[in-house]
Amino acid sequence: MADEIRQFVVGNIQTNCYAYISEGACMVVDPGASGARIAQALPDVRIELVVATHRHHDHVGGVKALVEACGAPWAISAADAPRATQALELSSHAFGSMLGDVEDPPEPDQLLHEGDELSVGTARFRVIAAPGHTEGGIVLLGQGGAEGICFVGDTLFAGSCGRTDLLGGDHATLMATLDRLCEEIPPETTVLCGHGEATTMVRELATNPWLNR
């Protein structure tokens, strides 16, 4: 059976949450809101891991309800973990009423670092440190059954890149991250972004102004 990706658009900021499914096992990436509803939408799989690409509320706001519903551990980078459990407070000054119905996540069960590998079914994902949008942003580059797939969170968008004006953001650091991703992510890879449409690395290399500075 081929691996499957299901996408849910959640929360007031329209965050892309992804469920990567392989051999009946599932890894949920960036449950930014509606955690209980995400769990209800996946009754046919075993959710084995919940992972966030970074600590902002629109990517972790559904973690608490999701892990309570499914019992899976959740993971985030070690660099973003200290502020992850304060996500709503740290976002309130910038987003106000746009926060919506989200909750701070609990303490993470797993801290991720550069080079770590996450597995689900036949798929593997290599953790690539991608700071700049936040201190500890990560990218998940698929291998094995997931070859050709990359979850990039808010580091890279179709035709754009993540903002750096929020707490912990740094423009120069993000530019260095993007330069590295140009080398790390194969051109034929499908890039699944935290907001907006999916793209391909070859398209971004050709058209994205932030990759062609």
TIRO-2110 file (N, C-alpha, C; in Angstrom, 1 decimal):
// TIRO-2110
0.8, -1.2, 0.0, N, 1, A
0.0, 0.0, 0.0, CA, 1, A
0.9, 1.2, 0.0, C, 1, A
0.6, 2.2, -0.9, N, 2, A
1.4, 3.4, -1.0, CA, 2, A
1.1, 4.3, 0.2, C, 2, A
2.2, 5.0, 0.6, N, 3, A
2.0, 6.0, 1.7, CA, 3, A
1.1, 7.1, 1.3, C, 3, A
0.5, 7.8, 2.2, N, 4, A
-0.5, 8.8, 2.0, CA, 4, A
-0.3, 10.0, 2.8, C, 4, A
-0.6, 11.1, 2.3, N, 5, A
-0.6, 12.4, 3.0, CA, 5, A
-2.0, 13.0, 3.0, C, 5, A
-2.5, 13.3, 4.2, N, 6, A
-3.7, 14.0, 4.3, CA, 6, A
-3.5, 15.4, 4.9, C, 6, A
-4.2, 16.4, 4.4, N, 7, A
-3.9, 17.7, 4.8, CA, 7, A
-5.2, 18.3, 5.4, C, 7, A
-5.0, 19.0, 6.5, N, 8, A
-6.1, 19.7, 7.2, CA, 8, A
-5.7, 21.2, 7.3, C, 8, A
-6.5, 22.1, 6.9, N, 9, A
-6.3, 23.5, 7.1, CA, 9, A
-7.0, 24.0, 8.4, C, 9, A
-6.2, 24.4, 9.4, N, 10, A
-6.8, 24.7, 10.7, CA, 10, A
-6.5, 26.1, 11.2, C, 10, A
-7.4, 26.5, 12.1, N, 11, A
-7.1, 27.8, 12.8, CA, 11, A
-7.4, 29.0, 12.0, C, 11, A
-7.4, 30.2, 12.7, N, 12, A
-7.7, 31.5, 12.1, CA, 12, A
-6.7, 31.9, 11.1, C, 12, A
-5.5, 31.4, 11.2, N, 13, A
-4.4, 31.8, 10.2, CA, 13, A
-4.2, 30.8, 9.1, C, 13, A
-5.2, 29.8, 9.0, N, 14, A
-5.2, 28.9, 7.9, CA, 14, A
-3.9, 28.1, 7.8, C, 14, A
-3.5, 27.4, 8.9, N, 15, A
-2.3, 26.6, 8.9, CA, 15, A
-2.5, 25.3, 8.3, C, 15, A
-1.5, 24.8, 7.5, N, 16, A
-1.6, 23.5, 7.0, CA, 16, A
-1.1, 22.5, 8.0, C, 16, A
-1.9, 21.6, 8.4, N, 17, A
-1.5, 20.4, 9.2, CA, 17, A
-1.5, 19.2, 8.3, C, 17, A
-0.5, 18.4, 8.5, N, 18, A
-0.4, 17.2, 7.6, CA, 18, A
-0.3, 15.9, 8.4, C, 18, A
-1.0, 14.9, 7.9, N, 19, A
-0.9, 13.6, 8.5, CA, 19, A
-0.2, 12.7, 7.4, C, 19, A
1.0, 12.2, 7.8, N, 20, A
1.7, 11.3, 6.9, CA, 20, A
1.5, 9.9, 7.4, C, 20, A
0.9, 9.1, 6.5, N, 21, A
0.5, 7.7, 6.9, CA, 21, A
1.2, 6.7, 6.1, C, 21, A
1.8, 5.7, 6.8, N, 22, A
2.5, 4.6, 6.2, CA, 22, A
2.3, 3.3, 6.9, C, 22, A
1.8, 2.3, 6.2, N, 23, A
1.5, 1.0, 6.8, CA, 23, A
0.6, 1.1, 8.1, C, 23, A
-0.4, 2.0, 8.0, N, 24, A
-1.3, 2.2, 9.1, CA, 24, A
-0.9, 3.1, 10.2, C, 24, A
0.4, 3.5, 10.2, N, 25, A
1.0, 4.4, 11.2, CA, 25, A
0.9, 5.8, 10.7, C, 25, A
0.9, 6.7, 11.6, N, 26, A
0.7, 8.1, 11.2, CA, 26, A
1.6, 9.1, 12.0, C, 26, A
2.2, 10.0, 11.4, N, 27, A
2.8, 11.1, 12.0, CA, 27, A
2.1, 12.4, 11.6, C, 27, A
1.7, 13.2, 12.6, N, 28, A
0.9, 14.4, 12.4, CA, 28, A
1.9, 15.6, 12.5, C, 28, A
2.0, 16.4, 11.5, N, 29, A
2.9, 17.6, 11.5, CA, 29, A
2.1, 18.9, 11.6, C, 29, A
2.5, 19.7, 12.6, N, 30, A
1.9, 21.0, 12.8, CA, 30, A
0.4, 21.1, 13.0, C, 30, A
-0.1, 20.5, 14.1, N, 31, A
-1.5, 20.6, 14.5, CA, 31, A
-1.7, 22.0, 15.1, C, 31, A
-2.0, 23.0, 14.3, N, 32, A
-2.0, 24.3, 14.8, CA, 32, A
-3.3, 24.7, 15.6, C, 32, A
-4.3, 23.9, 15.4, N, 33, A
-5.6, 24.1, 16.1, CA, 33, A
-6.5, 22.9, 15.8, C, 33, A
-7.6, 22.8, 16.5, N, 34, A
-8.6, 21.8, 16.2, CA, 34, A
-8.0, 20.4, 16.4, C, 34, A
-7.2, 20.2, 17.5, N, 35, A
-6.5, 18.9, 17.7, CA, 35, A
-7.5, 17.8, 17.9, C, 35, A
-8.6, 18.0, 18.6, N, 36, A
-9.6, 16.9, 18.8, CA, 36, A
-10.2, 16.5, 17.5, C, 36, A
-10.5, 17.5, 16.6, N, 37, A
-11.1, 17.2, 15.3, CA, 37, A
-10.1, 16.5, 14.4, C, 37, A
-8.9, 16.8, 14.5, N, 38, A
-7.8, 16.1, 13.7, CA, 38, A
-7.8, 14.7, 14.1, C, 38, A
-7.8, 14.4, 15.4, N, 39, A
-7.9, 13.0, 15.8, CA, 39, A
-9.1, 12.3, 15.3, C, 39, A
-10.3, 12.9, 15.4, N, 40, A
-11.5, 12.3, 14.9, CA, 40, A
-11.5, 12.0, 13.4, C, 40, A
-10.7, 12.8, 12.7, N, 41, A
-10.6, 12.6, 11.2, CA, 41, A
-9.6, 11.5, 10.8, C, 41, A
-9.0, 10.9, 11.8, N, 42, A
-8.0, 9.9, 11.5, CA, 42, A
-8.3, 8.6, 12.3, C, 42, A
-9.5, 8.1, 12.2, N, 43, A
-9.9, 7.0, 13.0, CA, 43, A
-9.3, 5.6, 12.5, C, 43, A
-8.8, 5.7, 11.3, N, 44, A
-8.4, 4.4, 10.6, CA, 44, A
-6.9, 4.2, 10.7, C, 44, A
-6.2, 5.1, 11.5, N, 45, A
-4.7, 5.0, 11.6, CA, 45, A
-4.3, 5.1, 13.0, C, 45, A
-3.0, 4.7, 13.3, N, 46, A
-2.4, 4.8, 14.6, CA, 46, A
-1.6, 6.0, 14.6, C, 46, A
-1.9, 7.0, 15.3, N, 47, A
-1.1, 8.2, 15.4, CA, 47, A
0.0, 7.9, 16.4, C, 47, A
1.2, 7.8, 15.8, N, 48, A
2.4, 7.4, 16.6, CA, 48, A
3.3, 8.6, 17.1, C, 48, A
3.1, 9.7, 16.4, N, 49, A
4.0, 10.9, 16.8, CA, 49, A
3.3, 12.1, 16.3, C, 49, A
3.4, 13.2, 17.1, N, 50, A
3.0, 14.5, 16.7, CA, 50, A
4.2, 15.4, 16.7, C, 50, A
4.5, 16.1, 15.6, N, 51, A
5.7, 16.9, 15.6, CA, 51, A
5.4, 18.3, 15.1, C, 51, A
6.1, 19.3, 15.6, N, 52, A
5.9, 20.7, 15.2, CA, 52, A
7.2, 21.2, 14.5, C, 52, A
7.0, 21.9, 13.4, N, 53, A
8.2, 22.4, 12.7, CA, 53, A
8.8, 23.6, 13.5, C, 53, A
7.9, 24.3, 14.3, N, 54, A
8.4, 25.4, 15.1, CA, 54, A
7.3, 25.7, 16.2, C, 54, A
7.6, 26.7, 17.0, N, 55, A
6.9, 26.8, 18.3, CA, 55, A
5.7, 27.8, 18.2, C, 55, A
5.5, 28.5, 17.1, N, 56, A
4.4, 29.5, 17.0, CA, 56, A
3.0, 28.8, 17.3, C, 56, A
2.1, 29.6, 17.9, N, 57, A
0.8, 29.1, 18.3, CA, 57, A
0.0, 28.5, 17.2, C, 57, A
0.2, 29.0, 16.0, N, 58, A
-0.6, 28.5, 14.9, CA, 58, A
0.0, 27.2, 14.3, C, 58, A
1.0, 26.7, 15.0, N, 59, A
1.6, 25.3, 14.6, CA, 59, A
1.5, 24.4, 15.8, C, 59, A
1.3, 24.9, 17.0, N, 60, A
1.3, 24.0, 18.2, CA, 60, A
0.0, 24.1, 19.0, C, 60, A
-0.9, 25.0, 18.5, N, 61, A
-2.1, 25.3, 19.3, CA, 61, A
-3.1, 24.1, 19.4, C, 61, A
-3.0, 23.1, 18.6, N, 62, A
-3.8, 21.9, 18.6, CA, 62, A
-3.1, 20.7, 19.2, C, 62, A
-1.9, 20.8, 19.6, N, 63, A
-1.1, 19.7, 20.1, CA, 63, A
-1.8, 19.1, 21.4, C, 63, A
-2.1, 19.9, 22.3, N, 64, A
-2.6, 19.4, 23.6, CA, 64, A
-3.9, 18.5, 23.4, C, 64, A
-4.8, 19.0, 22.6, N, 65, A
-6.1, 18.3, 22.4, CA, 65, A
-5.8, 17.0, 21.6, C, 65, A
-4.9, 17.1, 20.7, N, 66, A
-4.6, 15.9, 19.8, CA, 66, A
-3.9, 14.8, 20.6, C, 66, A
-2.9, 15.2, 21.4, N, 67, A
-2.2, 14.1, 22.1, CA, 67, A
-3.1, 13.6, 23.3, C, 67, A
-4.0, 14.4, 23.8, N, 68, A
-4.9, 13.9, 24.8, CA, 68, A
-5.9, 12.9, 24.2, C, 68, A
-6.2, 13.1, 22.9, N, 69, A
-7.2, 12.2, 22.2, CA, 69, A
-6.5, 10.9, 21.7, C, 69, A
-5.3, 11.0, 21.3, N, 70, A
-4.7, 9.8, 20.7, CA, 70, A
-3.6, 9.1, 21.6, C, 70, A
-3.0, 9.9, 22.6, N, 71, A
-2.0, 9.3, 23.4, CA, 71, A
-0.6, 9.3, 22.9, C, 71, A
-0.4, 9.9, 21.7, N, 72, A
0.9, 9.9, 21.1, CA, 72, A
1.8, 10.9, 21.7, C, 72, A
3.1, 10.6, 21.7, N, 73, A
4.1, 11.7, 22.2, CA, 73, A
4.2, 12.8, 21.2, C, 73, A
4.7, 13.9, 21.6, N, 74, A
4.9, 15.0, 20.7, CA, 74, A
6.3, 15.5, 20.8, C, 74, A
6.8, 16.1, 19.6, N, 75, A
8.2, 16.4, 19.5, CA, 75, A
8.4, 17.8, 18.9, C, 75, A
9.4, 18.5, 19.3, N, 76, A
9.7, 19.8, 18.7, CA, 76, A
11.3, 20.0, 18.9, C, 76, A
11.9, 20.9, 18.2, N, 77, A
13.3, 21.1, 18.4, CA, 77, A
13.6, 21.5, 19.8, C, 77, A
14.8, 21.1, 20.2, N, 78, A
15.3, 21.5, 21.6, CA, 78, A
15.4, 23.0, 21.7, C, 78, A
15.8, 23.7, 20.6, N, 79, A
15.9, 25.2, 20.6, CA, 79, A
14.6, 25.9, 20.8, C, 79, A
13.5, 25.3, 20.2, N, 80, A
12.2, 26.0, 20.3, CA, 80, A
11.4, 25.5, 21.6, C, 80, A
11.8, 24.4, 22.2, N, 81, A
11.0, 23.9, 23.3, CA, 81, A
10.8, 24.9, 24.5, C, 81, A
11.8, 25.7, 24.9, N, 82, A
11.6, 26.5, 26.1, CA, 82, A
10.5, 27.5, 25.9, C, 82, A
10.2, 28.0, 24.7, N, 83, A
9.1, 28.9, 24.5, CA, 83, A
7.8, 28.3, 24.0, C, 83, A
7.9, 27.0, 23.6, N, 84, A
6.7, 26.4, 23.0, CA, 84, A
5.5, 26.4, 23.9, C, 84, A
5.8, 26.1, 25.2, N, 85, A
4.6, 26.0, 26.2, CA, 85, A
4.1, 27.4, 26.6, C, 85, A
4.7, 28.5, 26.0, N, 86, A
4.2, 29.8, 26.2, CA, 86, A
3.7, 30.4, 24.9, C, 86, A
3.3, 29.6, 24.0, N, 87, A
3.1, 30.1, 22.6, CA, 87, A
2.0, 31.1, 22.5, C, 87, A
0.9, 30.9, 23.3, N, 88, A
-0.2, 31.9, 23.2, CA, 88, A
0.2, 33.3, 23.7, C, 88, A
0.8, 33.3, 24.9, N, 89, A
1.3, 34.6, 25.5, CA, 89, A
2.2, 35.3, 24.5, C, 89, A
3.2, 34.5, 24.0, N, 90, A
4.2, 35.2, 23.1, CA, 90, A
3.6, 35.7, 21.8, C, 90, A
2.4, 35.1, 21.4, N, 91, A
1.8, 35.5, 20.1, CA, 91, A
0.7, 36.6, 20.3, C, 91, A
0.3, 36.8, 21.6, N, 92, A
-0.9, 37.6, 21.8, CA, 92, A
-0.7, 39.1, 21.3, C, 92, A
0.5, 39.6, 21.5, N, 93, A
0.7, 41.0, 21.1, CA, 93, A
0.7, 41.2, 19.6, C, 93, A
1.0, 40.2, 18.8, N, 94, A
1.0, 40.3, 17.4, CA, 94, A
-0.3, 39.8, 16.7, C, 94, A
-1.0, 38.9, 17.4, N, 95, A
-2.2, 38.3, 16.7, CA, 95, A
-3.5, 38.6, 17.4, C, 95, A
-3.5, 38.9, 18.7, N, 96, A
-4.7, 39.3, 19.4, CA, 96, A
-5.8, 38.3, 19.3, C, 96, A
-7.0, 38.9, 18.8, N, 97, A
-8.1, 38.0, 18.7, CA, 97, A
-8.0, 37.0, 17.6, C, 97, A
-7.0, 37.1, 16.8, N, 98, A
-6.8, 36.0, 15.7, CA, 98, A
-6.2, 34.7, 16.3, C, 98, A
-5.9, 34.7, 17.6, N, 99, A
-5.4, 33.5, 18.1, CA, 99, A
-6.4, 32.4, 18.0, C, 99, A
-7.7, 32.7, 18.2, N, 100, A
-8.7, 31.7, 18.1, CA, 100, A
-8.7, 30.7, 19.2, C, 100, A
-9.3, 29.5, 18.9, N, 101, A
-9.5, 28.5, 19.9, CA, 101, A
-8.3, 27.5, 19.9, C, 101, A
-7.2, 28.0, 20.6, N, 102, A
-6.0, 27.2, 20.6, CA, 102, A
-5.5, 27.1, 22.1, C, 102, A
-4.7, 26.2, 22.4, N, 103, A
-4.1, 26.0, 23.7, CA, 103, A
-2.6, 25.9, 23.7, C, 103, A
-2.0, 26.2, 24.8, N, 104, A
-0.5, 26.0, 24.9, CA, 104, A
-0.3, 24.5, 24.9, C, 104, A
0.7, 24.0, 24.3, N, 105, A
1.0, 22.5, 24.4, CA, 105, A
1.6, 22.2, 25.7, C, 105, A
1.6, 20.9, 26.0, N, 106, A
2.3, 20.4, 27.2, CA, 106, A
3.8, 20.4, 26.9, C, 106, A
4.6, 20.1, 28.0, N, 107, A
6.0, 19.9, 27.7, CA, 107, A
6.3, 18.8, 26.7, C, 107, A
7.2, 19.0, 25.8, N, 108, A
7.4, 17.9, 24.7, CA, 108, A
7.9, 16.6, 25.3, C, 108, A
7.6, 15.5, 24.6, N, 109, A
8.1, 14.2, 25.0, CA, 109, A
9.5, 14.0, 24.4, C, 109, A
9.8, 14.6, 23.3, N, 110, A
11.0, 14.4, 22.6, CA, 110, A
11.5, 15.7, 22.0, C, 110, A
12.8, 15.9, 22.3, N, 111, A
13.5, 17.1, 21.8, CA, 111, A
14.3, 16.7, 20.5, C, 111, A
14.2, 17.5, 19.5, N, 112, A
14.8, 17.2, 18.2, CA, 112, A
16.0, 18.0, 17.9, C, 112, A
17.0, 17.4, 17.3, N, 113, A
18.2, 18.1, 16.9, CA, 113, A
18.6, 17.8, 15.5, C, 113, A
19.5, 18.6, 14.9, N, 114, A
20.0, 18.4, 13.6, CA, 114, A
20.5, 16.9, 13.4, C, 114, A
20.0, 16.3, 12.3, N, 115, A
20.5, 15.0, 12.0, CA, 115, A
19.6, 13.9, 12.7, C, 115, A
18.7, 14.2, 13.6, N, 116, A
17.8, 13.1, 14.1, CA, 116, A
17.0, 12.6, 13.0, C, 116, A
16.5, 11.4, 13.2, N, 117, A
15.6, 10.7, 12.2, CA, 117, A
14.3, 10.3, 12.9, C, 117, A
13.2, 10.6, 12.2, N, 118, A
11.9, 10.2, 12.7, CA, 118, A
11.4, 9.1, 11.7, C, 118, A
10.7, 8.1, 12.2, N, 119, A
10.2, 7.0, 11.4, CA, 119, A
8.8, 6.8, 11.6, C, 119, A
8.1, 6.5, 10.5, N, 120, A
6.7, 6.1, 10.6, CA, 120, A
6.4, 5.1, 9.4, C, 120, A
6.1, 3.9, 9.8, N, 121, A
6.0, 2.9, 8.7, CA, 121, A
7.3, 2.7, 8.0, C, 121, A
7.2, 2.7, 6.7, N, 122, A
8.4, 2.6, 5.8, CA, 122, A
9.1, 3.9, 5.6, C, 122, A
8.5, 5.0, 6.1, N, 123, A
9.0, 6.3, 5.9, CA, 123, A
10.0, 6.8, 6.9, C, 123, A
11.0, 7.6, 6.5, N, 124, A
11.9, 8.2, 7.5, CA, 124, A
12.0, 9.7, 7.1, C, 124, A
12.2, 10.5, 8.2, N, 125, A
12.4, 11.9, 8.0, CA, 125, A
13.6, 12.4, 8.7, C, 125, A
14.5, 13.0, 8.0, N, 126, A
15.7, 13.6, 8.6, CA, 126, A
15.4, 15.0, 9.0, C, 126, A
15.8, 15.3, 10.3, N, 127, A
15.6, 16.6, 10.9, CA, 127, A
16.7, 17.5, 10.4, C, 127, A
16.4, 18.6, 9.8, N, 128, A
17.3, 19.6, 9.3, CA, 128, A
17.0, 20.9, 10.1, C, 128, A
18.0, 21.4, 10.9, N, 129, A
17.9, 22.6, 11.6, CA, 129, A
17.6, 23.8, 10.6, C, 129, A
16.6, 24.6, 10.9, N, 130, A
16.2, 25.7, 10.0, CA, 130, A
15.8, 26.9, 10.7, C, 130, A
16.8, 27.5, 11.5, N, 131, A
16.5, 28.7, 12.3, CA, 131, A
16.3, 29.9, 11.4, C, 131, A
15.7, 30.9, 12.0, N, 132, A
15.5, 32.2, 11.3, CA, 132, A
14.1, 32.7, 11.5, C, 132, A
13.1, 31.9, 11.2, N, 133, A
11.7, 32.3, 11.5, CA, 133, A
11.5, 32.2, 13.0, C, 133, A
12.0, 31.2, 13.6, N, 134, A
12.1, 31.1, 15.1, CA, 134, A
13.6, 30.6, 15.3, C, 134, A
13.9, 30.6, 16.6, N, 135, A
15.3, 30.1, 17.0, CA, 135, A
15.5, 28.7, 16.6, C, 135, A
14.4, 27.8, 16.6, N, 136, A
14.6, 26.4, 16.5, CA, 136, A
13.8, 25.8, 15.4, C, 136, A
13.5, 26.5, 14.4, N, 137, A
12.7, 25.9, 13.3, CA, 137, A
13.4, 24.7, 12.7, C, 137, A
12.6, 23.7, 12.3, N, 138, A
13.2, 22.6, 11.6, CA, 138, A
12.5, 22.3, 10.3, C, 138, A
13.1, 21.5, 9.5, N, 139, A
12.6, 21.0, 8.2, CA, 139, A
12.7, 19.5, 8.3, C, 139, A
11.7, 18.8, 7.8, N, 140, A
11.6, 17.3, 7.8, CA, 140, A
11.8, 16.8, 6.4, C, 140, A
12.9, 16.3, 6.1, N, 141, A
13.2, 15.8, 4.7, CA, 141, A
13.0, 14.3, 4.6, C, 141, A
12.0, 13.9, 3.7, N, 142, A
11.6, 12.5, 3.6, CA, 142, A
12.7, 11.7, 3.0, C, 142, A
12.8, 10.4, 3.5, N, 143, A
13.6, 9.4, 3.0, CA, 143, A
12.9, 8.1, 3.0, C, 143, A
13.5, 7.0, 2.4, N, 144, A
12.7, 5.8, 2.4, CA, 144, A
11.4, 5.9, 1.6, C, 144, A
10.3, 5.5, 2.2, N, 145, A
9.0, 5.6, 1.6, CA, 145, A
8.6, 7.0, 1.4, C, 145, A
9.2, 8.0, 2.1, N, 146, A
8.8, 9.4, 2.0, CA, 146, A
9.8, 10.2, 1.1, C, 146, A
10.6, 9.5, 0.4, N, 147, A
11.6, 10.2, -0.5, CA, 147, A
10.8, 11.1, -1.5, C, 147, A
11.3, 12.3, -1.6, N, 148, A
10.6, 13.3, -2.5, CA, 148, A
9.6, 14.2, -1.8, C, 148, A
9.5, 14.1, -0.5, N, 149, A
8.6, 14.9, 0.3, CA, 149, A
9.4, 15.7, 1.3, C, 149, A
9.1, 17.0, 1.6, N, 150, A
9.7, 17.7, 2.6, CA, 150, A
8.7, 18.6, 3.3, C, 150, A
8.6, 18.6, 4.6, N, 151, A
7.8, 19.5, 5.4, CA, 151, A
8.6, 20.6, 5.8, C, 151, A
8.3, 21.9, 5.4, N, 152, A
9.2, 23.0, 5.7, CA, 152, A
8.6, 24.0, 6.7, C, 152, A
7.4, 23.8, 7.2, N, 153, A
6.8, 24.8, 8.1, CA, 153, A
6.7, 26.1, 7.5, C, 153, A
7.1, 27.2, 8.3, N, 154, A
7.1, 28.5, 7.8, CA, 154, A
8.4, 29.0, 7.3, C, 154, A
9.4, 28.1, 7.1, N, 155, A
10.7, 28.6, 6.6, CA, 155, A
10.6, 29.0, 5.2, C, 155, A
9.9, 28.2, 4.3, N, 156, A
9.8, 28.5, 2.9, CA, 156, A
8.4, 28.4, 2.4, C, 156, A
8.0, 29.3, 1.6, N, 157, A
6.6, 29.3, 1.0, CA, 157, A
6.8, 29.3, -0.5, C, 157, A
5.7, 29.0, -1.2, N, 158, A
5.7, 29.2, -2.7, CA, 158, A
5.9, 30.6, -3.0, C, 158, A
7.1, 31.0, -3.5, N, 159, A
7.4, 32.3, -3.9, CA, 159, A
7.8, 33.3, -2.8, C, 159, A
8.0, 32.7, -1.6, N, 160, A
8.3, 33.6, -0.5, CA, 160, A
9.0, 32.8, 0.6, C, 160, A
9.1, 33.4, 1.8, N, 161, A
9.7, 32.8, 2.9, CA, 161, A
9.1, 33.3, 4.2, C, 161, A
9.5, 32.7, 5.3, N, 162, A
8.9, 33.1, 6.6, CA, 162, A
9.3, 34.5, 7.1, C, 162, A
8.4, 35.1, 7.9, N, 163, A
8.7, 36.4, 8.4, CA, 163, A
9.7, 36.3, 9.5, C, 163, A
10.4, 37.4, 9.8, N, 164, A
11.4, 37.4, 10.8, CA, 164, A
11.3, 38.5, 11.8, C, 164, A
10.1, 39.1, 11.8, N, 165, A
9.9, 40.3, 12.7, CA, 165, A
9.2, 39.9, 14.1, C, 165, A
9.0, 38.6, 14.3, N, 166, A
8.4, 38.2, 15.6, CA, 166, A
9.6, 37.8, 16.5, C, 166, A
9.3, 37.6, 17.8, N, 167, A
10.3, 37.3, 18.8, CA, 167, A
11.0, 36.0, 18.4, C, 167, A
12.3, 36.1, 18.3, N, 168, A
13.2, 35.0, 18.0, CA, 168, A
13.5, 34.9, 16.5, C, 168, A
12.9, 35.7, 15.7, N, 169, A
13.2, 35.7, 14.3, CA, 169, A
14.5, 36.5, 14.0, C, 169, A
15.1, 36.1, 12.9, N, 170, A
16.4, 36.8, 12.5, CA, 170, A
16.6, 36.7, 11.0, C, 170, A
16.6, 37.8, 10.3, N, 171, A
16.6, 37.8, 8.9, CA, 171, A
17.9, 37.2, 8.3, C, 171, A
19.0, 37.6, 8.9, N, 172, A
20.3, 37.0, 8.3, CA, 172, A
20.4, 35.5, 8.6, C, 172, A
19.9, 35.1, 9.7, N, 173, A
19.9, 33.6, 10.0, CA, 173, A
19.0, 32.9, 9.0, C, 173, A
17.8, 33.4, 8.7, N, 174, A
16.9, 32.8, 7.8, CA, 174, A
17.5, 32.7, 6.4, C, 174, A
18.2, 33.8, 6.0, N, 175, A
18.8, 33.8, 4.7, CA, 175, A
19.8, 32.7, 4.6, C, 175, A
20.6, 32.5, 5.6, N, 176, A
21.6, 31.4, 5.7, CA, 176, A
20.9, 30.1, 5.6, C, 176, A
19.8, 29.9, 6.3, N, 177, A
19.0, 28.7, 6.3, CA, 177, A
18.6, 28.4, 4.9, C, 177, A
18.0, 29.4, 4.2, N, 178, A
17.5, 29.2, 2.8, CA, 178, A
18.6, 28.8, 1.9, C, 178, A
19.8, 29.4, 2.1, N, 179, A
21.0, 29.0, 1.3, CA, 179, A
21.3, 27.5, 1.5, C, 179, A
21.3, 27.1, 2.7, N, 180, A
21.6, 25.7, 3.0, CA, 180, A
20.5, 24.8, 2.5, C, 180, A
19.2, 25.1, 2.5, N, 181, A
18.2, 24.3, 2.0, CA, 181, A
18.3, 24.1, 0.5, C, 181, A
18.8, 25.1, -0.2, N, 182, A
19.0, 25.0, -1.6, CA, 182, A
20.0, 23.8, -1.9, C, 182, A
20.9, 23.6, -1.0, N, 183, A
21.8, 22.5, -1.2, CA, 183, A
21.3, 21.1, -0.6, C, 183, A
20.5, 21.2, 0.4, N, 184, A
20.1, 20.0, 1.2, CA, 184, A
18.9, 19.3, 0.5, C, 184, A
18.0, 20.1, 0.0, N, 185, A
16.7, 19.6, -0.5, CA, 185, A
16.8, 19.3, -2.0, C, 185, A
16.7, 18.1, -2.5, N, 186, A
16.8, 17.8, -3.9, CA, 186, A
15.8, 18.6, -4.8, C, 186, A
16.2, 19.0, -6.0, N, 187, A
15.3, 19.8, -6.8, CA, 187, A
13.9, 19.2, -7.0, C, 187, A
13.8, 17.9, -7.2, N, 188, A
12.6, 17.2, -7.5, CA, 188, A
11.6, 17.1, -6.3, C, 188, A
12.0, 17.5, -5.2, N, 189, A
11.2, 17.3, -3.9, CA, 189, A
10.0, 18.2, -3.9, C, 189, A
8.9, 17.6, -3.5, N, 190, A
7.6, 18.3, -3.2, CA, 190, A
7.8, 19.0, -1.9, C, 190, A
7.6, 20.3, -1.8, N, 191, A
7.7, 21.1, -0.6, CA, 191, A
6.3, 21.4, 0.0, C, 191, A
6.1, 20.9, 1.2, N, 192, A
4.8, 21.1, 1.8, CA, 192, A
5.0, 22.2, 2.9, C, 192, A
4.3, 23.3, 2.7, N, 193, A
4.5, 24.5, 3.4, CA, 193, A
3.5, 24.6, 4.6, C, 193, A
3.9, 25.5, 5.5, N, 194, A
3.0, 25.7, 6.7, CA, 194, A
1.7, 26.5, 6.4, C, 194, A
1.8, 27.2, 5.3, N, 195, A
0.6, 28.0, 4.8, CA, 195, A
0.6, 28.0, 3.3, C, 195, A
-0.6, 28.1, 2.7, N, 196, A
-0.6, 28.2, 1.3, CA, 196, A
-0.4, 26.9, 0.5, C, 196, A
-0.1, 27.1, -0.7, N, 197, A
0.0, 25.9, -1.6, CA, 197, A
1.3, 25.2, -1.5, C, 197, A
1.3, 23.9, -1.9, N, 198, A
2.5, 23.1, -2.0, CA, 198, A
3.3, 23.6, -3.2, C, 198, A
4.6, 23.3, -3.2, N, 199, A
5.4, 23.7, -4.4, CA, 199, A
6.5, 22.6, -4.6, C, 199, A
7.4, 22.9, -5.5, N, 200, A
8.5, 22.0, -5.6, CA, 200, A
9.8, 22.8, -5.5, C, 200, A
10.8, 22.1, -5.1, N, 201, A
12.1, 22.8, -4.9, CA, 201, A
12.6, 23.4, -6.2, C, 201, A
12.4, 22.6, -7.3, N, 202, A
12.9, 23.1, -8.6, CA, 202, A
12.2, 24.4, -9.0, C, 202, A
10.9, 24.5, -8.7, N, 203, A
10.1, 25.7, -9.0, CA, 203, A
10.7, 26.9, -8.2, C, 203, A
10.9, 26.6, -6.9, N, 204, A
11.4, 27.7, -6.0, CA, 204, A
12.8, 28.1, -6.4, C, 204, A
13.6, 27.2, -6.8, N, 205, A
15.0, 27.6, -7.2, CA, 205, A
15.0, 28.5, -8.4, C, 205, A
13.9, 28.3, -9.3, N, 206, A
13.8, 29.1, -10.5, CA, 206, A
13.1, 30.4, -10.3, C, 206, A
12.2, 30.5, -9.3, N, 207, A
11.3, 31.6, -9.3, CA, 207, A
11.3, 32.4, -8.0, C, 207, A
11.7, 31.8, -6.9, N, 208, A
11.5, 32.4, -5.6, CA, 208, A
12.6, 33.5, -5.4, C, 208, A
12.3, 34.7, -5.2, N, 209, A
13.3, 35.8, -5.1, CA, 209, A
14.2, 35.6, -3.9, C, 209, A
13.7, 35.0, -2.8, N, 210, A
14.5, 34.8, -1.7, CA, 210, A
15.6, 33.7, -1.8, C, 210, A
15.4, 32.9, -2.9, N, 211, A
16.4, 31.9, -3.2, CA, 211, A
17.3, 32.3, -4.3, C, 211, A
17.0, 33.5, -4.9, N, 212, A
17.8, 34.0, -6.0, CA, 212, A
18.1, 35.5, -5.7, C, 212, A
18.8, 35.7, -4.6, N, 213, A
19.1, 37.0, -4.1, CA, 213, A
20.3, 37.6, -4.9, C, 213, A
END
